């Protein structure tokens, strides 16, 4: 049984709270947030320092705003705690390297929460693409503006999901990047972006993302040597289209996807990581730094 603390009780933090309570291998021994909006059966702290000092904790799940990631992560690491930290690992590449340095010095386990890796349709797509030559991959992630997002723009909040997915699905590194972005309704940050990439082995990729669309859409399209795949991340549906040689038509096949909650799968993987050291698809600090480097330091065109 791993004793775990949850830091951050916003909308995503409350989801983690529910999941951590469901998993038998975790014992939720403390929770922490700056504001107590409801009563909880677990000890509640408004200070991370006080919580770390007073509770026996094996690992911390960090779900605070991105600009606080470095401060909270380093406090937990220096107290000898393994950590799960929601994506991205930090606000900047430099802060990501600061966390990495302390994690290495303390020899602690760290996982970064790129939840889409644990979407069952992504797992099914990766299985279908095994030993297949990928030509291109395109991801669409759009929806209405979420008022909860104030500290970062869409490149840091959303596109990092999909930059990570492109690398995770293809198992290839991105070698060239162009990013076009604009700000339409957000007070301080970009809310509309298109990203294009070239990967190793001449794979091309793109991401379309915005906070301007009145409905949510999360899709992945992959062209391969033999087939074309469409994945719906919200419905957890995967379809393959393959060419029928005789009359230039195509065959449509619904692929098997076992529908499960991605966050549950992700936290079960984190528990296994704590117990065995096997990552089972969990993102590393280095993975998250790469996504930050791509979204922040490559060629950005306003």
Rosetta silent file (secondary structure, phi, psi, omega in degrees, C-alpha in Angstrom):
SEQUENCE: XXXXXXXXXXXXXXXXXXXXXXXXXXXXXXXXXXXXXXXXXXXXXXXXXXXXXXXXXXXXXXXXXXXXXXXXXXXXXXXXXXXXXXXXXXXXXXXXXXXXXXXXXXXXXXXXXXXXXXXXXXXXXXXXXXXXXXXXXXXXXXXXXXXXXXXXXXXXXXXXXXXXXXXXXXXXXXXXXXXXXXXXXXXXXXXXXXXXXXXXXXXXXXXXXXXXXXXXXXXXXXXXXXXXXXXXXXXXXXXXXXXXXXXXXXXXXXXXXXXXXXXXXXXXXXXXXXXXXXXXXXXXXXXXXXXXXXXXXXXXXX
SCORE:     score description
SCORE:     0.000 S_00000001
   1 L     0.000  122.987  179.308    0.000    0.000    0.000 S_00000001
   2 E   -96.894  126.535  178.191    1.463    3.339   -1.094 S_00000001
   3 E   -84.593  121.006 -172.597    0.655    6.362    1.044 S_00000001
   4 E  -126.028  147.143  174.276   -0.095    9.262   -1.277 S_00000001
   5 E  -116.932  145.456  178.208   -0.919   12.949   -0.870 S_00000001
   6 E  -110.181  125.788 -179.629   -2.869   15.067   -3.349 S_00000001
   7 E  -115.762  111.019 -178.392   -1.799   18.676   -3.856 S_00000001
   8 L   110.225  119.001 -177.173   -4.335   20.802   -5.736 S_00000001
   9 L  -125.531   39.381  169.972   -8.123   20.423   -5.705 S_00000001
  10 L   -74.908 -161.839 -175.842   -9.188   22.290   -8.817 S_00000001
  11 H   -60.985  -44.159  178.979  -11.286   20.569  -11.486 S_00000001
  12 H   -73.574  -35.453  177.893   -8.515   18.134  -12.470 S_00000001
  13 H   -61.807  -38.966  178.194   -7.433   17.700   -8.855 S_00000001
  14 H   -66.100  -32.365  174.208  -10.946   16.613   -7.891 S_00000001
  15 H   -65.388  -43.502  177.379  -10.801   13.983  -10.648 S_00000001
  16 H   -62.693  -39.200  178.564   -7.542   12.692   -9.218 S_00000001
  17 H   -56.577  -48.679 -179.885   -9.110   12.649   -5.746 S_00000001
  18 H   -60.122  -45.222 -177.191  -11.916   10.388   -6.966 S_00000001
  19 H   -68.408  -43.674 -179.334   -9.548    8.028   -8.763 S_00000001
  20 H   -61.410  -32.065  178.097   -7.032    7.799   -5.913 S_00000001
  21 H   -71.967  -23.450 -177.446   -9.891    6.823   -3.581 S_00000001
  22 H   -82.992  -27.841 -171.466  -10.884    4.014   -5.974 S_00000001
  23 L   -86.360  120.329 -174.488   -7.472    2.343   -6.294 S_00000001
  24 L   -65.277  -29.122 -178.204   -6.825   -0.196   -3.568 S_00000001
  25 L   -74.545   -9.911  177.352   -3.054    0.080   -3.823 S_00000001
  26 E  -106.558  140.362  166.798   -3.163    3.751   -2.780 S_00000001
  27 E  -116.386  111.582 -179.968   -3.959    5.119    0.653 S_00000001
  28 E   -77.979  106.933 -171.420   -4.810    8.820    0.376 S_00000001
  29 E  -101.295  -13.779 -179.791   -3.365   10.155    3.639 S_00000001
  30 E  -164.643  152.079  174.355   -3.521   13.945    3.086 S_00000001
  31 E  -133.337  154.223 -173.778   -4.784   16.623    0.721 S_00000001
  32 E  -144.128  135.215  173.368   -3.609   20.189    0.231 S_00000001
  33 L  -160.778  161.421 -179.355   -4.966   23.334   -1.387 S_00000001
  34 L   -73.613  -23.397 -178.707   -4.913   27.047   -0.637 S_00000001
  35 L  -129.855  136.220  176.308   -8.702   27.076   -0.174 S_00000001
  36 L  -100.130  103.384 -175.858  -10.938   24.504    1.507 S_00000001
  37 L   -91.188  -12.995  179.034  -14.181   24.495   -0.482 S_00000001
  38 L  -157.499  169.530  178.777  -15.706   21.407    1.160 S_00000001
  39 L   -86.239  139.686  177.285  -15.116   18.938    3.965 S_00000001
  40 L  -125.564  149.812  177.268  -12.950   15.888    3.315 S_00000001
  41 L   -72.250  -22.007 -179.589  -12.355   12.843    5.525 S_00000001
  42 L   -82.526  154.519  172.844   -8.583   13.115    4.958 S_00000001
  43 E   -55.557  131.740 -177.159   -6.370   15.609    6.826 S_00000001
  44 E  -110.770  133.662  178.756   -6.519   18.923    4.946 S_00000001
  45 E  -125.862  146.087  171.511   -3.596   21.333    4.687 S_00000001
  46 L  -101.459   -4.195  179.430   -3.278   24.780    3.187 S_00000001
  47 L  -123.580  123.060  176.063    0.539   24.568    3.369 S_00000001
  48 H   -61.330  -40.999 -179.370    2.584   22.036    1.399 S_00000001
  49 H   -59.884  -45.852  179.876    5.434   22.458    3.894 S_00000001
  50 H   -63.231  -41.385 -179.488    3.213   21.624    6.864 S_00000001
  51 H   -63.002  -46.547 -179.164    1.778   18.593    5.099 S_00000001
  52 H   -65.015  -31.188 -178.257    5.198   17.198    4.174 S_00000001
  53 H   -76.889  -32.156 -169.401    6.435   17.762    7.716 S_00000001
  54 H  -103.881  -16.659 -174.457    3.503   16.151    9.518 S_00000001
  55 L  -113.956  144.661  173.793    2.334   13.253    7.339 S_00000001
  56 L   -83.012  106.065 -170.765    3.961    9.953    6.417 S_00000001
  57 L  -126.722  134.485  173.494    3.851   10.095    2.621 S_00000001
  58 L   -89.286  -39.352 -175.043    5.427    7.880   -0.056 S_00000001
  59 E  -147.880  153.783  178.322    4.367    9.911   -3.093 S_00000001
  60 E  -119.895  137.339  172.832    2.662   13.179   -4.018 S_00000001
  61 E  -104.103  116.215 -171.312    0.231   13.813   -6.878 S_00000001
  62 E  -104.794  115.798 -177.250    0.693   17.455   -7.930 S_00000001
  63 L  -132.761   49.225  179.065   -2.252   19.116   -9.696 S_00000001
  64 L   -97.062  168.211  175.241   -1.586   22.818   -9.081 S_00000001
  65 L   -54.723  149.972 -171.889   -1.481   25.600  -11.718 S_00000001
  66 H   -56.370  -37.009 -176.341    1.487   25.243  -14.057 S_00000001
  67 H   -68.421  -12.603  177.137    3.375   28.263  -12.704 S_00000001
  68 H   -98.487   -3.726 -174.830    3.553   26.534   -9.298 S_00000001
  69 H   -56.204  -48.789 -176.591    4.863   23.207  -10.599 S_00000001
  70 H   -60.912  -49.988 -176.839    8.535   23.901   -9.996 S_00000001
  71 H   -58.493  -49.182 -175.629    8.089   25.206   -6.447 S_00000001
  72 H   -71.162  -42.942 -178.926    5.820   22.376   -5.302 S_00000001
  73 H   -60.397  -45.246 -177.449    7.686   19.589   -7.121 S_00000001
  74 H   -67.541  -36.900  175.348   11.058   20.570   -5.679 S_00000001
  75 H   -58.982  -45.554 -178.820    9.632   20.806   -2.145 S_00000001
  76 H   -66.851  -43.290 -179.163    8.271   17.267   -2.457 S_00000001
  77 H   -63.720  -42.639 -178.560   11.441   15.873   -4.018 S_00000001
  78 H   -68.026  -19.461  174.453   13.701   17.421   -1.381 S_00000001
  79 L   -90.563    8.149  174.998   11.558   15.739    1.277 S_00000001
  80 L    81.472   24.095 -178.140   12.259   12.405   -0.405 S_00000001
  81 L  -100.703  137.883  166.315    8.864   11.906   -2.075 S_00000001
  82 E   -70.247  153.656 -176.750    8.222   10.335   -5.461 S_00000001
  83 E  -138.509  147.538  164.535    5.902   12.514   -7.527 S_00000001
  84 E  -113.035  125.784 -176.827    3.270   12.469  -10.232 S_00000001
  85 E  -127.702  129.079 -179.088    2.930   15.937  -11.758 S_00000001
  86 E   -62.062  150.830 -179.118    0.306   17.020  -14.249 S_00000001
  87 L   -67.617  156.246  -17.331    1.535   18.144  -17.650 S_00000001
  88 L   -73.466  169.040 -174.706    3.528   20.079  -18.564 S_00000001
  89 L   -60.417  -29.905 -178.523    6.278   19.443  -16.054 S_00000001
  90 L  -160.518  175.509 -179.925    6.822   23.201  -15.630 S_00000001
  91 L   -72.319  -31.214 -175.823    6.084   26.597  -17.161 S_00000001
  92 L  -135.119  163.226  176.414    9.428   26.790  -18.958 S_00000001
  93 H   -60.448  -42.456 -177.685   12.160   24.530  -20.240 S_00000001
  94 H   -61.867  -42.097  178.473   14.574   25.966  -17.681 S_00000001
  95 H   -66.638  -35.230  176.064   12.233   25.159  -14.797 S_00000001
  96 H   -60.633  -42.656  178.139   11.798   21.640  -16.188 S_00000001
  97 H   -67.322  -32.554  176.425   15.556   21.115  -16.055 S_00000001
  98 H   -62.647  -43.536  178.040   15.602   22.419  -12.471 S_00000001
  99 H   -65.263  -42.466  179.386   13.079   19.745  -11.463 S_00000001
 100 H   -59.442  -42.753 -179.268   15.024   17.091  -13.378 S_00000001
 101 H   -61.328  -46.633 -178.963   18.249   17.995  -11.575 S_00000001
 102 H   -67.337  -39.880  178.565   16.678   17.679   -8.120 S_00000001
 103 H   -60.175  -41.618  178.844   14.890   14.438   -9.059 S_00000001
 104 H   -68.562  -41.643 -179.976   18.215   12.939  -10.167 S_00000001
 105 H   -62.897  -38.614 -177.739   20.050   14.191   -7.086 S_00000001
 106 H   -88.303   -7.316 -179.685   17.389   12.715   -4.776 S_00000001
 107 L    55.465   48.380 -178.574   17.044    9.543   -6.913 S_00000001
 108 L  -109.112  153.536  178.916   13.245    9.822   -6.855 S_00000001
 109 L   -82.119  133.783  178.696   10.659    8.515   -9.308 S_00000001
 110 E  -134.520  131.314  172.976    8.818   11.183  -11.335 S_00000001
 111 E  -124.518  141.386  178.830    5.979   10.744  -13.831 S_00000001
 112 E  -108.257  133.910 -168.605    4.391   13.560  -15.838 S_00000001
 113 E   -83.960   80.136  170.822    0.663   13.308  -16.490 S_00000001
 114 L   -94.339   88.158 -167.560    0.061   13.175  -20.227 S_00000001
 115 H   -63.008  -29.036 -176.819   -3.319   11.510  -19.841 S_00000001
 116 H   -64.998  -21.102  173.365   -3.963   10.954  -23.556 S_00000001
 117 H   -59.102  -26.288 -175.307   -1.247    8.286  -23.579 S_00000001
 118 H  -104.543    9.268  170.143   -3.697    6.249  -21.507 S_00000001
 119 L   -67.893  125.581 -177.282   -6.742    6.827  -23.663 S_00000001
 120 H   -55.294  -29.908 -179.955   -7.716    3.286  -24.762 S_00000001
 121 H   -71.120  -30.016  175.096   -8.122    4.439  -28.370 S_00000001
 122 H   -68.784  -41.573  176.991   -4.497    5.632  -28.399 S_00000001
 123 H   -61.333  -43.519  179.378   -3.373    2.242  -27.078 S_00000001
 124 H   -64.754  -40.303  178.911   -5.434    0.494  -29.766 S_00000001
 125 H   -63.520  -44.332  177.988   -4.034    2.786  -32.466 S_00000001
 126 H   -59.237  -39.892  178.238   -0.458    2.095  -31.369 S_00000001
 127 H   -63.629  -42.246 -179.863   -1.163   -1.640  -31.575 S_00000001
 128 H   -65.613  -31.060 -175.479   -2.581   -1.279  -35.079 S_00000001
 129 H   -88.332   -3.928 -178.598    0.441    0.750  -36.204 S_00000001
 130 L   -60.213  130.927 -179.862    3.040   -1.692  -34.915 S_00000001
 131 L    62.618   24.462  178.293    5.478   -2.683  -37.707 S_00000001
 132 L  -115.014  140.413  178.135    3.624   -0.348  -40.111 S_00000001
 133 L   -79.436  117.726 -179.363    5.226    2.468  -42.114 S_00000001
 134 E   -90.221  132.166  177.236    3.603    5.747  -41.072 S_00000001
 135 E   -95.545  -45.398 -176.854    3.326    8.484  -43.695 S_00000001
 136 E  -154.453  158.850  175.956    1.538   11.253  -41.763 S_00000001
 137 E  -144.144  130.562  179.904   -0.321   12.009  -38.552 S_00000001
 138 E  -128.324  134.439 -177.623   -2.752   14.859  -37.911 S_00000001
 139 E  -124.601  133.617  175.090   -4.358   15.786  -34.598 S_00000001
 140 E  -116.429  126.382  177.412   -7.295   18.123  -33.973 S_00000001
 141 E  -139.215   98.413 -175.918   -7.988   19.360  -30.430 S_00000001
 142 E  -133.542  162.491  178.191  -10.498   22.215  -30.309 S_00000001
 143 E   172.406  179.968  179.023  -13.248   23.465  -28.040 S_00000001
 144 E   -72.340  160.392 -178.549  -14.716   26.466  -26.217 S_00000001
 145 L   -66.859  127.538  176.643  -12.543   28.656  -23.999 S_00000001
 146 L   -91.409  113.537 -177.163  -12.145   27.253  -20.454 S_00000001
 147 L   -58.573  -21.320 -179.326  -12.204   30.173  -17.966 S_00000001
 148 L   -66.078  -19.712 -176.408  -10.086   28.119  -15.524 S_00000001
 149 L   -90.902  108.310 -179.532   -7.045   28.616  -17.786 S_00000001
 150 L  -125.107  -21.656 -169.999   -5.449   31.975  -16.966 S_00000001
 151 L   -96.064  -13.558 -178.861   -1.726   31.339  -16.533 S_00000001
 152 L  -141.142  164.483  175.326   -0.792   29.781  -19.906 S_00000001
 153 L   -94.116 -175.259 -173.824   -1.848   29.808  -23.544 S_00000001
 154 H   -68.399  -27.186  178.819   -3.111   27.033  -25.723 S_00000001
 155 H   -65.018  -41.021 -179.708    0.385   25.947  -26.784 S_00000001
 156 H   -80.110  -35.586 -175.910    1.336   25.125  -23.204 S_00000001
 157 H   -81.439  -44.385 -173.235   -2.068   23.842  -22.078 S_00000001
 158 H  -110.524  -46.281 -172.740   -3.248   21.791  -25.067 S_00000001
 159 H   -65.087  -24.059  177.985   -0.667   21.427  -27.828 S_00000001
 160 H   -64.069  -30.748  173.148    1.800   19.781  -25.436 S_00000001
 161 H   -55.265  -47.940 -168.413   -0.668   16.854  -25.245 S_00000001
 162 H   -84.825  -30.647  169.773   -0.482   16.383  -28.966 S_00000001
 163 H   -59.268  -44.461  177.295    3.218   17.041  -29.479 S_00000001
 164 H   -62.393  -43.162  179.979    3.730   14.295  -26.929 S_00000001
 165 H   -62.685  -38.854  179.055    1.209   12.028  -28.702 S_00000001
 166 H   -60.081  -45.614  178.302    2.949   12.494  -32.056 S_00000001
 167 H   -67.945  -40.015 -176.472    6.253   11.340  -30.556 S_00000001
 168 H   -68.289  -43.344 -177.421    4.588    8.590  -28.508 S_00000001
 169 H   -72.773  -44.236 -176.416    2.552    7.117  -31.371 S_00000001
 170 H   -82.670  -23.350 -173.275    5.229    7.302  -34.054 S_00000001
 171 L    59.221   31.770  177.454    8.215    6.581  -31.778 S_00000001
 172 L  -125.891  153.860  179.156   10.094    9.141  -33.881 S_00000001
 173 L   -90.513  148.218  176.491   11.655   12.472  -32.966 S_00000001
 174 E   -81.541  128.596 -176.600   10.517   15.802  -34.395 S_00000001
 175 E  -111.970  -21.118  177.029   13.264   17.432  -36.458 S_00000001
 176 E  -140.944  142.027 -176.715   11.515   20.514  -37.924 S_00000001
 177 E  -141.184  136.892  165.988    8.689   22.667  -36.539 S_00000001
 178 E  -127.040  136.040 -179.674    6.600   25.629  -37.664 S_00000001
 179 E  -128.971  124.387  173.634    4.003   27.167  -35.355 S_00000001
 180 E  -110.303  131.385 -175.512    1.381   29.717  -36.366 S_00000001
 181 E  -143.190  160.581  175.526   -0.577   31.276  -33.514 S_00000001
 182 E  -154.540  161.578  176.612   -2.945   34.130  -32.701 S_00000001
 183 L  -118.439  118.991 -176.880   -4.854   35.606  -29.753 S_00000001
 184 L  -112.609  -43.135 -176.116   -8.562   36.267  -30.315 S_00000001
 185 L  -127.983  -18.838  179.662  -10.387   36.090  -26.966 S_00000001
 186 L   -72.822  144.651 -176.459   -7.811   35.263  -24.271 S_00000001
 187 L   -68.651  -34.146 -171.102   -6.618   38.264  -22.253 S_00000001
 188 L  -131.678  -20.044 -170.484   -2.894   37.493  -22.349 S_00000001
 189 L  -126.684  164.540  177.542   -2.048   34.311  -24.266 S_00000001
 190 L   -64.063  143.095  178.046   -2.564   32.653  -27.651 S_00000001
 191 L  -129.271   10.812 -176.168   -5.850   30.768  -28.053 S_00000001
 192 E  -149.822  125.775 -176.688   -5.576   29.644  -31.671 S_00000001
 193 E  -154.913  148.698  169.734   -2.705   27.720  -33.257 S_00000001
 194 E  -128.720  131.876 -176.949   -1.655   25.465  -36.111 S_00000001
 195 E  -123.983  138.303  176.343    1.554   23.475  -35.843 S_00000001
 196 E  -128.957  146.440 -172.621    3.366   21.530  -38.546 S_00000001
 197 E  -140.302  154.061  163.830    6.242   19.102  -38.145 S_00000001
 198 E  -120.125  131.707 -178.917    8.672   16.893  -39.964 S_00000001
 199 E  -109.697  171.830  172.058    9.798   13.793  -38.095 S_00000001
 200 H   -55.194  153.959  179.074   12.496   11.240  -38.613 S_00000001
 201 H    64.566   27.341  175.119   11.897    8.823  -41.529 S_00000001
 202 H    59.839   30.125  171.661   10.101   11.576  -43.512 S_00000001
 203 L   -81.809  134.880  175.168    6.908   11.437  -41.450 S_00000001
 204 E  -109.672  150.260 -175.400    4.914   14.672  -41.593 S_00000001
 205 E  -147.479  159.365  178.346    2.541   15.772  -38.844 S_00000001
 206 E  -150.300  155.034  174.442    0.198   18.601  -37.898 S_00000001
 207 E  -132.732  129.578  170.883   -1.820   19.876  -34.955 S_00000001
 208 E  -113.554  122.969 -176.333   -4.887   22.118  -35.150 S_00000001
 209 E  -146.252  141.523  176.190   -5.910   23.511  -31.773 S_00000001
 210 E  -162.395  165.904  171.737   -8.019   26.394  -30.476 S_00000001
 211 L  -111.665   32.872 -174.324  -10.331   27.675  -27.745 S_00000001
 212 E  -114.396  -14.578 -175.951  -12.674   29.209  -30.324 S_00000001
 213 E   -82.864  135.004 -175.500  -14.805   26.240  -31.413 S_00000001
 214 E   -72.950   -6.920  177.874  -18.264   25.973  -29.744 S_00000001
 215 E  -132.949  158.942 -179.789  -17.950   22.194  -29.344 S_00000001
 216 E   -90.086  136.498  177.663  -15.144   19.883  -28.225 S_00000001
 217 E  -141.820  130.006  179.931  -13.376   17.712  -30.786 S_00000001
 218 E  -136.145  103.441 -176.790  -10.403   15.411  -30.201 S_00000001
 219 E  -136.030  154.064  173.814   -9.294   13.323  -33.196 S_00000001
 220 E  -129.214  132.324  176.035   -6.193   11.668  -34.615 S_00000001
 221 E  -123.053  129.434 -176.676   -5.797   10.729  -38.286 S_00000001
 222 E  -128.939  125.052  173.333   -2.908    8.544  -39.427 S_00000001
 223 E  -100.592  131.299  179.342   -1.972    7.631  -42.998 S_00000001
 224 E  -124.052 -179.555  179.998    0.192    4.545  -43.422 S_00000001
 225 L   -60.452  -34.659 -172.743    1.558    2.542  -46.307 S_00000001
 226 L  -115.327  -19.601 -171.910   -1.491    0.272  -46.364 S_00000001
 227 E  -147.249  170.827  174.117   -4.298    1.981  -44.426 S_00000001
 228 E  -128.836  130.951 -176.140   -5.787    5.179  -43.065 S_00000001
 229 E  -116.104  140.284  171.914   -6.912    5.388  -39.429 S_00000001
 230 E  -122.904  123.186  179.660   -9.345    7.759  -37.731 S_00000001
 231 E  -117.470  130.052  174.692   -9.391    7.843  -33.924 S_00000001
 232 E  -104.337  110.029 -175.074  -11.969    9.716  -31.854 S_00000001
 233 L   -72.046  -26.471 -179.453  -10.418   10.318  -28.420 S_00000001
 234 L   -80.627  -44.348  178.825  -13.694   11.378  -26.813 S_00000001
 235 L   -82.816  -12.895 -176.268  -15.848    8.506  -28.093 S_00000001
 236 L    56.940   48.653  177.471  -12.886    6.087  -27.901 S_00000001
 237 E  -115.939  142.026  179.331  -13.631    4.831  -31.420 S_00000001
 238 E  -133.753  127.440 -179.320  -11.045    3.708  -33.977 S_00000001
 239 E  -125.369  136.871  175.382  -11.744    3.072  -37.659 S_00000001
 240 E  -109.134  135.048  173.813   -9.426    1.719  -40.353 S_00000001
 241 E  -115.719  120.477  179.558   -9.921    2.483  -44.055 S_00000001
 242 E  -125.559  144.645 -174.401   -7.979    0.235  -46.423 S_00000001
 243 E   -74.011  136.362  173.896   -7.946    0.304  -50.204 S_00000001
 244 E   -97.492  113.424 -164.733   -9.689   -2.457  -52.126 S_00000001
 245 L   -63.205  -32.507 -167.986   -7.401   -3.004  -55.093 S_00000001
 246 L   -68.327  -42.428 -174.372   -9.839   -4.219  -57.755 S_00000001
 247 L  -127.153   22.028  176.768  -12.097   -1.195  -58.205 S_00000001
 248 L    61.756   24.036  173.940  -10.289    1.578  -56.286 S_00000001
 249 E   -95.213 -172.644 -179.179  -12.840    1.456  -53.442 S_00000001
 250 E  -137.381  160.109  178.240  -12.045    0.974  -49.783 S_00000001
 251 E  -108.759  133.075 -179.353  -12.890   -1.314  -46.904 S_00000001
 252 E  -107.618  129.913 -177.992  -14.000    0.182  -43.579 S_00000001
 253 E  -132.312  128.543  173.145  -13.245   -1.680  -40.346 S_00000001
 254 E   -82.775  120.629 -178.004  -14.159   -0.796  -36.759 S_00000001
 255 L   -84.499  150.608 -179.763  -11.164   -1.668  -34.603 S_00000001
 256 L   -71.985  125.570  174.799  -11.570   -3.213  -31.164 S_00000001
 257 L  -132.665  121.094  174.950  -11.217   -0.676  -28.341 S_00000001
 258 L   -85.539  107.279 -172.155  -11.851   -1.631  -24.720 S_00000001
 259 L   -74.214  124.382  179.863  -13.351    1.569  -23.329 S_00000001
 260 L  -144.573  164.975  178.293  -11.911    2.603  -19.968 S_00000001
 261 L   -78.563  120.361 -177.686  -11.282    5.817  -18.053 S_00000001
 262 H   -57.595  -40.109 -177.211   -7.858    7.189  -19.073 S_00000001
 263 H   -65.493  -36.969  175.918   -7.141    8.751  -15.677 S_00000001
 264 H   -63.168  -45.456  178.874   -7.744    5.438  -13.898 S_00000001
 265 H   -61.674  -39.456 -178.671   -5.382    3.678  -16.310 S_00000001
 266 H   -66.547  -44.496 -178.764   -2.783    6.410  -15.806 S_00000001
 267 H   -71.854  -30.008  172.417   -2.872    6.252  -12.003 S_00000001
 268 H   -65.202  -37.412  176.139   -2.715    2.439  -12.063 S_00000001
 269 H   -65.994  -38.073  177.676    0.412    2.815  -14.198 S_00000001
 270 H   -64.773  -41.984  176.616    1.821    5.269  -11.634 S_00000001
 271 H   -59.891  -44.641  178.227    1.155    2.780   -8.822 S_00000001
 272 H   -62.938  -37.843  177.510    2.926    0.077  -10.814 S_00000001
 273 H   -61.706  -43.754  178.898    5.823    2.489  -11.439 S_00000001
 274 H   -64.038  -37.555 -174.972    6.173    3.120   -7.710 S_00000001
 275 H   -82.306  -34.437 -172.349    6.086   -0.595   -6.931 S_00000001
 276 H  -119.945  -18.207 -175.110    8.202   -2.003   -9.767 S_00000001
 277 L    85.525   -2.304  179.101   10.040    0.886  -11.457 S_00000001
 278 L   -86.535  128.375 -173.773    8.386    0.044  -14.804 S_00000001
 279 L   -76.306  -31.625  176.410    6.984    3.138  -16.521 S_00000001
 280 L    51.999   42.790  177.115    4.310    1.347  -18.584 S_00000001
 281 L    95.109   -8.637 -179.924    3.856    4.329  -20.917 S_00000001
 282 L   -65.433  141.161  179.780    4.232    7.103  -18.331 S_00000001
 283 E   -74.047  145.804  175.086    5.936   10.251  -19.580 S_00000001
 284 L   -92.702  167.823  172.262    9.341   11.252  -18.223 S_00000001
 285 H   -59.112  -41.611 -178.871   10.508   14.731  -17.250 S_00000001
 286 H   -61.700  -40.217  176.721   12.691   14.638  -20.360 S_00000001
 287 H   -57.890  -45.320 -177.616    9.648   13.882  -22.562 S_00000001
 288 H   -68.127  -36.743  176.680    7.840   16.902  -21.145 S_00000001
 289 H   -61.814  -40.386  178.958   10.884   19.136  -21.590 S_00000001
 290 H   -60.951  -43.545  179.200   11.012   18.154  -25.261 S_00000001
 291 H   -64.417  -38.010  177.204    7.378   19.189  -25.752 S_00000001
 292 H   -65.538  -41.600  178.761    8.073   22.512  -24.029 S_00000001
 293 H   -60.900  -42.372 -178.181   11.131   23.092  -26.203 S_00000001
 294 H   -67.945  -43.078 -176.671    9.105   22.434  -29.341 S_00000001
 295 H   -77.293  -21.701 -173.315    6.164   24.643  -28.338 S_00000001
 296 H  -109.357  -28.478 -168.282    8.312   27.470  -26.953 S_00000001
 297 H  -117.412  -10.558  178.157   11.641   27.630  -28.781 S_00000001
 298 L   -79.847 -169.659 -174.137   11.115   26.491  -32.335 S_00000001
 299 E   -72.605  109.515  178.915    9.994   28.743  -35.160 S_00000001
 300 E  -108.162  129.231 -175.969    6.877   30.585  -34.008 S_00000001
 301 E  -118.461  114.325 -179.283    5.091   32.803  -36.508 S_00000001
 302 L   -86.320    0.000    0.000    2.570   35.356  -35.147 S_00000001
